[in-house]
Amino acid sequence: MSFFIDSAAWWALRTLVGKKYFPHPDEREDVVKHYGGFKPACSHNGNHQFQLDTCTEYRDAAQSLPDPTSGADVEQLRDTEATTDYSIDKHAEDQRPAQSCEPICIVDWYDDKDPGNPINWPLWKKTLLSLTINFTAFVVYMSSAIYTPAQPGVQDEFGVSPTVSTLGLGVFILGYGTGPLFWSPLSEMPAIGRNVPYVLTMVVFLVFTVAAAQSNSFGMLLACRFLQGFFGSPILSTGGASLSDIVDQHTKPYSLYTWAVSSLAGPTTGTIIAGYTVPSLGWRWSMWEILITNSPALILLLLLPESSPSTILHCRAKMIRQATNKECFVTRAEIESANVTVFDRFYASLVVPWRVNLLDPAIMFTSLYTGLGYAIFFSMFEFAPMVYGDVYGMEPGQIGLVLICNVIATLGAAVPYLGFIHYVVNPAIGAGKEISPERRLVPALFASILIPSGIFIFGWTSRVSIHWIVPTIGATFATAGFAMIIQSMFVYISMVYPQYAASLFGGNGFVKAIVAFGGVLWSHPLYNTLGLPIGMSVLGAICTVFVSGIFILYVWGEKLRKRSRFTSS
């Protein structure tokens, strides 16, 4: 039962049935008595600013309180000594000007072992959250390329060309690149958190999935596909943040890489499923398969506990204020966001990324490079039927099985990338040594060579006289390089621009979606006009240019950072 506390389903049941049957751990009587007895001495300075007074700390009996998530009877807890470890934590200063004295007290974690802190959750609870996030990312990403085997049916029913039919995949990608610009600011607001966008957008996502399956025109199908991507995007943009909530800095790279594997495995699985069902059941069945696979994800999200620390503390402070009838209890996030308007949040999400991209060459390079990687990755789902179907005579289901190479590539890339983290990065962090952002680009140097190499192999060996496994090896190299590039670029951005990281990730996602959208559209014209060898050589040449860029960033990145107006001091 403790896993579901703070989940959307738990709060809904609590609202309907009453808190008597669904008590929250922070409403325990001993905790309420503790906070209710707090009497801050009012302090006022000459500058008409409030100062937080020292809050009494109770740290003598940390082990004496029953586990608040164990479901212990309230009557049993009533006998527990009120003056125990549960403290009103630490001091801070509220810089808001005012005309009268208003003492406040920061509500924080009770101690370093507070069971309410996601970092202290038991392993089984963290595992369930990780499985939920990874499964949801998997099925939402699967919803993108699952459309690819359905394109011939769409062409026949609506009378559109192969190039135009690719828009069904392209607009989905464009939608999930646009969505984070709007959903990410909301998920960072303490009063909203991560779960509300997850659940509400998944419901709307499923509604437009049904609408897509019943589309009676190509325009309606495209509109529904875009809105599918738009409302499916929160888990794709914020899922990494949810996983980061429950792990420390040493284990975060491993956790995030599982998310990357789930995300990249999704489109491949979609092509396999639709490849075997669509030829006999029709193109609309690909949309019904999205509904079937994503409905369990909605159930899991309803049962997912909130993991945003600022949101958990926000709820704690709200319940303490209600229980004690004292408005002095606030969180640091509430103080920090007191003067931050919704406009400010959306300005940071919609405007700041473009300013940094336009005025900082390094960040523009990372955005374009990740965009190129995504463009090549998704264009492979368009090239695959032309290569393995037209050249090697494979059926749609068989083509999907060949694309399992994407999953193998991502798992294979984990060996050098996570090996670098384990043997170089983590020991340095443990020893207190500072690692420059450029040093974290080492895996990207190797990966940048893999991508054009794999593309050239794929393009020049896709012929009847050469076994199909050879171009597949080339595609595997390219995907492996892409996986490492994405991870390295995200780490670099977060280290160089920590104060803009959240905004830049959203902007980066939008840029890569635009480039990937173009990549999907250029697939058929490139193949039909230039032929596969020449067409893939053009892509390989572009990727080769970016190889020099990543080496320039590695060698001269520090000098560029010092000249940047955005770099954090």
Protein Blocks (a to p, Z undefined) as FASTA:
>chain_A
ZZmgoiaklmmmmmmnopklmccfklpfklmmmmmmpccdddddfkopacdddddddfkl
mmlpccfklopafklmmmpcfblfbdcedjdddfbdcfbdcdddddddfblmlmklmklp
cfklmmmmmmmmmmmmmmmmmmmmmmmmmmmmmmmmnopafklmmmmmmmmmmmmmmmmm
mmmmmmmpmklommlmmmmmmmmmmmmmmmmmmpcbfklmmmmmmmmmmmmmmmmmmmmm
mmmmmpcfklmmmmmmmmmmmmmmmmmmmmmmmmmmmmmnojklmmmmmmmmmmmmmmmm
mmpccfbfklmmmmmmmmmmmmnopakbccfklmmmmmpcfklmmmmmmmmmmmmmmmmm
klmmmmmmmmmmmmmmmmmmmmmmmmmmmmnopafklmmmmmmmmmmmmmmmmmmmmmmm
mmmmmmmmmnopacdfklmmmmmmmmmmmmmmmmmmmmmmmcfklcfklmmmmmmmmmmm
mmmmmmmmmmmmmmmmmmlmmmmmmmmmmmmmmmmmmmmmmmmmmmmmnommlmmmmmmm
mmmmmmmmmmmmmmmmmmmmmmpckbcZZ
